[in-house]
Amino acid sequence: MGSIFHLNNTESPKLLSTLTDLKKKGFSIICSDLDGENVFNYKSNEKIILILSSEASGPSKEILNIADKKITIPKIGNAESLNVASASAIILAELTKI
């Protein structure tokens, strides 16, 4: 509980320009998407910004265009997708493994 209070969170009405500025400062933009690289094979020591989106409509074309990499949780069976809360838990657990 309370982990949110130990993170840097920002809201921006100009998301794309904020992301572009952060890329110039050395951050990589990683976007979760159904056709991305398997998250369990993804390795990075970079400073990253993780973009999560609606399971129904996915990330916007603008976000996909600015992303440096797309990642996904491999699918087993006929399920279409996970909800964003479940997906974010799995992705964050994998990206923060030591």
WOJOVEN-V210741 format. One line per field, one symbol per residue. psi: psi as a letter, one per 30 degrees, with the letter a starting at -180 (. if undefined). Layout:
psi=???
This chain:
psi=kgeffgljkkkkfieeeeeeeeefggkkjkkklfhakkfffkkkglklkkkklkfefalleeeeefkfkkllkkkkagkellleeeeeeeeeeefgk.
